[in-house]
């Protein structure tokens, strides 16, 4: 049975997911009346058979079914005619090289004869006692010059023959390599989508096939550019640009196609998970446990609207709602595994700008911008490049930000501000009651190395107690503002080339039966 001829197709649209891509290909086929199979070429062998969908872009043709056909066949780089031409070229080069080697051998024989003649001439002249009338020196000089001229011509011709032989050997080796590599067969993997159609008349129609394939994915990437207001140092604009970065190594070259980026996960199971029983049990405390209250210290993140339970979400974090970004225009994505960036969003927002310092975490001041995200789609978590004006100042990572949510972004350190932080601690235990007291004093030494005045927002913190028998109290901190989460905040003005010292103190008091972790 003769296989149907394959019809070439072109990729028209590609939708990227976080771990695969959906490809739409279109091919033009000439159909006869009745039922028939049409074979469409161009699909990757990696495609998921279960995802194949086909339809005809004509009301006169009905698609009945579709299937995937894969095959292996051996192919060589050269056909029969090209092989014969290379073989003939090799034979001709071998013949020319043989003739050239023969000419060089004959030329070398003449050179050997000339060398003997020169040696004999020199030996004969050396035996003559003095020149006579029949052999004047001028004639000897002319004879010697003739021998030298013949010797130079011999050496020049010998060099030409050697160069020609080297060129012929190089060309012969190249032709032999082309012949040997081209004659080798390699395995070609082919994949076709066969579509069964029912046509009411003979017609030329376009058939469309859609399928999903692995080895293609996308991730979001952002650029935040801060443009500060020259008149108001507390105001500015943040220009936020988002790209969809796509990679593909499917074996298909997608040229001039429509591109879309989706956060949907079509490969995941959509069924709700079954909940298991969570059994709780209790036990009586031991006598030793009833005597003591063990305190554990933990770092607690103060959550807001955009906070996530995980520090970094795998894949593309869309907040639970599938999104699709469809940029305008057409793009080319070669199958080379290299990233291709496509801009999918750009927005300019008003922002509040401040210099912040958190000495406990970093003794360096940073420039921070607060803005309200006004886009229709959220900011997807991903790599973030930071820029001030026309200069890139660093890299960070953007978290998920919902529409209408307020967020902040750091734009690098302020080199003109220096900070030194020192903590002094004193511990005391009462001899009679056994109560414990820990006194800590934190001292901050700030320096402004610049020629302009700088305003600095400083954030510190003290522990917060959640159990009875443990008390934390701020004992000294006149200009510090404390909130319920234990954060201390203060705004200071640093004069040019000036130093400033700040401090605060707090106490931790615990009963004798409390075991402190610090």
C-alpha positions in Angstrom: 0.0 0.0 0.0 1.4 3.4 -1.0 1.8 5.9 1.7 0.0 9.2 1.2 2.3 12.2 0.4 2.9 14.4 3.4 1.6 18.0 3.2 3.8 20.7 4.6 2.4 22.8 7.4 3.4 26.1 9.1 3.1 27.0 12.7 0.6 29.8 13.2 0.2 30.1 16.9 2.1 28.9 20.0 0.8 29.1 23.6 3.5 28.6 26.2 2.8 27.0 29.6 5.1 26.6 32.5 6.3 23.1 31.4 5.0 22.7 27.8 3.6 24.5 24.8 0.5 24.2 22.6 1.2 24.5 18.9 -1.3 25.3 16.1 -0.2 24.3 12.6 -2.1 24.9 9.3 -1.6 23.1 6.0 -3.3 23.4 2.7 -4.6 20.1 1.1 -6.3 19.3 -2.1 -9.1 16.8 -1.4 -11.2 14.5 -3.5 -14.8 13.8 -2.9 -15.5 11.3 -0.1 -13.6 10.0 2.9 -9.9 10.0 2.8 -6.7 10.3 5.0 -4.5 13.4 4.8 -1.0 13.3 6.2 0.3 16.6 7.6 4.1 17.0 8.2 6.0 19.4 10.4 5.1 18.2 13.9 7.7 17.2 16.5 8.1 13.6 17.5 7.7 14.7 21.2 4.1 15.7 20.8 1.5 14.3 23.2 -0.8 12.0 21.2 -3.7 12.6 23.6 -3.7 16.3 23.0 -4.1 16.2 19.2 -7.1 18.1 17.8 -7.9 18.7 14.2 -10.5 20.8 12.3 -11.0 22.0 8.7 -11.3 25.7 8.0 -14.2 25.0 5.6 -17.8 24.1 6.1 -17.7 21.7 3.1 -15.2 19.4 4.9 -15.9 17.4 8.0 -13.0 16.0 10.2 -13.8 12.5 11.4 -10.7 11.5 13.4 -7.0 12.2 13.8 -4.0 10.0 14.7 -0.2 10.4 15.1 2.2 8.3 12.9 5.9 8.1 13.7 8.5 6.3 11.7 12.3 5.8 11.5 14.2 5.8 8.2 17.8 5.9 7.2 19.0 8.8 5.1 22.3 9.9 3.8 23.5 13.4 3.0 24.3 12.5 -0.6 22.1 11.1 -3.4 23.3 8.7 -6.1 24.2 11.5 -8.5 26.2 13.5 -6.0 28.0 10.3 -4.9 29.0 9.6 -8.5 30.2 13.2 -9.0 32.4 13.0 -5.8 33.8 9.6 -6.9 34.7 11.0 -10.3 36.3 14.1 -8.7 38.4 11.9 -6.4 39.7 9.8 -9.3 40.6 12.9 -11.3 42.5 14.4 -8.4 44.3 11.1 -7.7 45.4 11.0 -11.4 46.6 14.6 -11.4 48.5 14.0 -8.2 50.2 10.9 -9.7 51.2 12.8 -12.8 52.5 15.6 -10.6 54.6 13.2 -8.5 56.0 11.7 -11.7 57.0 15.2 -13.0 58.7 16.0 -9.7 60.7 12.8 -9.8 62.0 13.5 -13.3 62.8 17.1 -12.2 64.7 15.8 -9.2 66.8 13.5 -11.5 67.7 16.6 -13.6 68.6 18.4 -10.4 70.9 15.5 -9.3 72.6 15.6 -12.7 73.1 19.4 -12.4 74.7 19.0 -9.0 77.2 16.4 -10.3 78.0 18.7 -13.2 78.7 21.7 -10.8 80.9 19.5 -8.6 82.9 18.2 -11.6 83.3 21.7 -13.0 84.6 23.0 -9.7 87.1 20.0 -9.4 88.4 20.5 -12.9 88.9 24.3 -12.5 90.8 23.6 -9.2 93.4 21.5 -11.1 94.3 24.3 -13.6 97.5 26.1 -12.5 96.9 29.4 -14.3 94.6 30.6 -17.1 96.0 30.3 -20.6 95.3 32.0 -23.9 92.8 29.3 -24.9 90.7 29.6 -21.7 90.5 33.2 -20.4 88.8 33.9 -17.0 85.9 35.7 -18.6 84.7 32.6 -20.3 85.0 30.7 -17.1 82.9 33.3 -15.3 80.2 33.1 -18.0 80.1 29.3 -17.7 79.9 29.4 -13.9 77.0 32.0 -14.1 75.1 29.7 -16.5 75.4 26.8 -14.1 74.1 29.0 -11.2 71.2 30.2 -13.3 70.2 26.7 -14.2 70.4 25.7 -10.5 68.2 28.6 -9.4 65.6 27.7 -12.1 65.7 24.1 -10.8 65.0 25.2 -7.2 62.2 27.5 -8.2 60.5 24.9 -10.3 60.9 22.3 -7.5 59.2 24.6 -5.0 56.3 25.2 -7.5 55.8 21.4 -7.9 55.8 20.9 -4.1 53.2 23.6 -3.6 50.9 22.2 -6.3 51.2 18.7 -4.8 50.2 20.1 -1.3 47.2 21.8 -2.8 46.1 18.7 -4.6 46.5 16.5 -1.5 44.4 19.0 0.5 41.6 19.0 -2.1 41.8 15.2 -2.4 41.4 14.7 1.4 38.5 17.1 1.5 36.7 15.3 -1.3 37.4 11.9 0.3 36.0 13.3 3.6 32.8 14.5 1.9 32.4 11.2 0.2 32.9 9.1 3.4 30.7 11.3 5.6 28.0 11.7 3.0 27.8 8.0 2.3 27.1 7.2 6.0 23.4 6.8 6.8 21.8 8.5 9.8 18.5 7.7 11.5 15.8 10.3 10.8 12.8 10.5 13.2 9.7 11.6 11.5 6.3 12.4 12.9 3.0 13.0 11.0 -0.5 13.9 12.0 -3.0 12.0 9.8 -6.5 13.4 9.6 -9.5 11.5 8.3 -11.8 13.9 6.5 -15.1 13.6 4.6 -15.3 16.1 1.7 -18.5 16.8 -0.2 -16.7 17.8 -3.4 -13.2 18.2 -4.7 -11.7 21.3 -3.1 -8.6 22.9 -1.7 -9.0 23.5 2.0 -6.9 24.4 5.0 -6.6 21.9 7.8 -5.6 22.9 11.3 -4.1 20.7 13.9 -3.4 21.6 17.5 -1.2 19.6 20.0 0.9 20.0 23.1 4.6 19.2 23.3 7.2 19.2 26.1 10.7 20.8 25.8 9.1 24.3 25.7 8.3 26.6 28.6 8.2 30.2 29.8 8.9 32.3 32.8 8.2 36.0 33.6 11.0 38.5 34.0 10.7 42.1 35.1 12.6 45.4 34.9 11.8 48.2 37.4 13.2 51.6 36.5 13.0 54.4 39.1 12.9 58.0 37.9 13.1 60.4 40.9 11.5 63.8 41.0 14.3 66.4 40.9 12.1 68.9 43.0 10.6 66.5 45.5 13.0 63.8 46.8 10.1 61.9 48.3 8.3 61.4 45.0 9.1 59.7 41.7 7.8 57.3 39.0 8.4 53.6 38.6 8.4 52.2 35.1 7.6 48.5 35.3 8.2 46.3 32.3 7.4 42.6 32.1 8.8 40.1 29.5 7.8 36.5 28.8 11.0 34.6 28.5 10.5 31.5 26.4 12.8 28.5 25.7 12.1 25.7 23.3 14.1 22.6 22.1 11.3 20.7 20.3 13.0 20.3 17.0 10.5 22.7 15.4 11.5 26.2 14.3 8.6 28.6 14.9 9.1 31.5 12.6 6.7 34.5 12.4 4.1 33.0 14.7 1.6 34.5 17.2 2.7 33.9 20.8 0.8 33.7 24.0 1.9 33.0 27.6 -0.4 31.2 29.9 -0.2 30.4 33.6 -2.7 27.5 33.3 -1.4 24.0 34.2 -3.2 21.6 31.7 -1.1 18.6 32.8 -2.2 18.8 36.5 -5.0 16.7 37.9 -8.1 18.8 38.4 -9.9 16.6 40.9 -10.2 17.8 44.5 -8.0 15.9 46.9 -9.4 13.5 49.5 -9.1 14.8 53.0 -7.8 12.3 55.6 -8.8 12.3 59.3 -6.5 14.4 61.5 -6.4 12.6 64.8 -5.4 14.6 67.9 -4.3 13.1 71.2 -3.5 14.5 74.6 -1.4 13.4 77.5 -0.6 14.6 81.1 2.5 16.6 81.7 5.2 15.1 83.7 6.1 16.6 87.1 9.2 18.1 85.6 7.3 19.7 82.8 4.8 21.2 85.2 7.6 23.0 87.1 9.0 24.8 84.0 7.8 27.0 81.3 10.0 26.5 78.2 10.1 29.5 75.9 10.9 29.1 72.2 12.0 32.0 70.1 10.9 32.2 66.5 11.0 34.7 63.6 7.5 35.6 62.6 6.7 37.2 59.2 4.1 40.0 59.4 1.8 39.0 56.6 0.0 41.4 54.3 -2.3 41.0 51.3 0.4 39.8 48.9 2.4 37.5 51.3 2.8 33.9 50.4 3.2 30.9 52.7 6.2 29.7 50.6 9.4 31.8 50.3 9.6 31.0 46.6 6.8 29.4 44.5 7.8 26.8 41.9 6.9 27.4 38.4 4.7 30.5 37.6 2.8 31.9 40.5 -0.5 33.3 39.3 -2.3 33.6 42.7 -4.6 30.7 41.8 -6.3 32.3 38.8 -5.1 31.2 35.3 -4.0 34.1 33.1 -3.0 34.5 29.5 -0.8 37.2 28.1 -1.1 37.7 24.3 1.4 40.4 23.0 0.8 42.0 19.7 2.9 41.2 16.7 4.5 38.0 15.4 7.8 36.5 16.7 10.3 33.8 15.7 11.5 31.2 18.3 14.2 28.9 17.0 14.7 25.4 18.4 18.1 26.1 20.0 17.3 26.1 23.8 18.3 29.8 24.0 16.0 32.4 25.7 13.7 34.6 23.7 12.2 37.6 25.4 8.9 39.0 24.4 7.4 42.1 26.1 4.0 41.4 27.6 3.4 44.5 29.7 4.6 48.0 30.6 3.2 50.5 33.1 4.3 53.7 34.8 3.2 54.3 38.4 3.6 57.2 40.9 5.8 56.1 43.8 6.9 57.4 47.2 10.7 57.3 47.6 12.6 57.0 50.9 16.0 55.9 52.2 15.6 53.1 54.7 18.0 51.5 57.2 17.4 48.2 59.0 20.6 47.9 61.0 19.8 44.5 62.5 19.7 42.9 59.0 22.1 45.1 57.0 24.2 48.1 58.2 23.7 49.8 54.8 21.0 52.2 53.8 18.8 51.4 50.7 16.6 53.4 48.4 13.0 52.2 48.5 10.0 53.0 46.4 6.4 52.4 47.5 3.8 52.1 44.7 0.3 50.8 44.1 -0.1 48.3 41.3 -2.8 49.5 39.0 -2.6 46.9 36.3 -5.5 44.6 35.3 -3.2 41.5 35.6 -1.1 40.9 38.7 2.7 41.0 38.9 3.9 37.5 38.5 6.8 36.3 40.7 10.1 36.2 38.9 13.6 37.7 38.4 13.7 41.5 38.6 16.3 43.9 37.3 16.6 47.2 39.0 17.5 50.5 37.4 17.8 54.1 38.4 17.3 56.4 35.4 19.5 54.9 32.7 21.7 52.8 34.9 21.1 49.2 36.1 21.9 49.0 39.8 21.3 45.3 40.6 19.1 42.3 40.5 16.4 41.0 42.8 13.2 38.9 42.7 9.7 40.2 42.4 6.9 38.6 44.5 3.3 38.1 43.5 1.4 41.4 43.6 -2.4 41.4 43.1 -4.2 44.2 41.2 -4.7 47.2 43.5 -2.2 46.0 46.0 0.5 48.2 47.5 4.1 47.0 47.2 7.6 48.2 47.7 10.8 47.7 45.7 14.4 48.4 46.7 16.7 50.2 44.3 20.1 49.5 45.6 22.3 50.8 48.5 23.1 54.4 49.3 26.9 54.6 49.4 27.0 57.9 51.1 25.4 56.6 54.4 27.4 54.4 56.9 26.1 52.7 60.0 27.7 50.8 62.9 25.5 48.8 65.3 26.6 47.7 68.8 24.6 45.7 71.4 25.5 45.6 75.1 23.8 43.1 77.3 23.5 42.6 81.1 22.0 39.6 82.9 20.8 39.4 86.4 19.1 36.7 88.5 17.4 37.5 91.9 18.9 35.4 94.7 15.6 35.0 96.6 12.9 34.8 94.0 15.0 33.5 91.1 13.4 36.0 88.6 15.6 36.7 85.6 16.3 40.1 84.0 18.1 40.7 80.7 18.9 44.3 79.9 20.0 45.2 76.3 21.1 48.5 74.9 21.5 49.0 71.2 23.6 51.9 69.9 23.6 53.1 66.3 26.4 55.4 64.9 25.4 57.0 61.6 27.6 58.9 59.2 26.8 61.0 56.1 29.7 61.0 53.7 27.9 63.1 51.1 27.7 66.9 50.5 23.9 67.0 50.8 21.4 66.6 53.6 19.8 63.1 53.7 16.6 61.9 55.4 16.7 58.4 56.7 13.9 56.0 57.9 15.3 53.6 60.5 13.6 50.4 61.6 14.7 48.3 64.6 12.8 45.7 66.6 12.5 44.1 70.1 11.1 40.7 71.1 7.3 40.4 71.7 6.0 38.0 74.4 3.0 35.8 73.9 3.1 33.9 77.2 2.4 34.7 80.9 5.5 35.0 83.0 7.6 36.7 80.4 7.6 40.5 79.9 9.4 42.6 77.4 9.5 46.4 78.0 11.1 49.3 76.2 12.9 51.2 78.9 14.7 53.9 76.9 13.7 55.1 73.5 12.4 58.6 73.6 11.9 59.3 69.9 11.3 55.8 68.8 7.7 54.7 67.8 6.8 51.1 68.7 4.0 49.1 67.2 2.3 45.9 68.4 4.7 43.7 66.4 7.7 45.0 68.3 9.0 47.2 65.5 10.7 50.5 66.4 10.7 53.2 63.8 12.3 56.6 63.6 13.1 59.3 61.0 16.3 61.3 61.2 18.0 64.1 59.2 21.7 63.6 58.5 23.5 66.8 57.8 26.3 66.9 55.2 29.6 65.4 56.5 28.0 64.8 59.9 27.8 62.0 62.4 24.8 61.0 64.6 24.4 58.6 67.5 21.1 56.9 68.4 20.3 54.3 71.1 17.4 52.6 72.8 17.2 50.0 75.6 14.7 47.2 76.6 14.4 44.7 79.3 13.3 41.0 79.3 11.9 39.9 82.7 10.9 36.3 83.4 9.9 34.2 86.4 12.2 31.6 87.9 10.4 28.7 86.2 10.8 30.1 82.7 13.6 28.7 80.6 14.8 31.4 78.2 16.1 30.5 74.8 18.6 33.4 74.8 
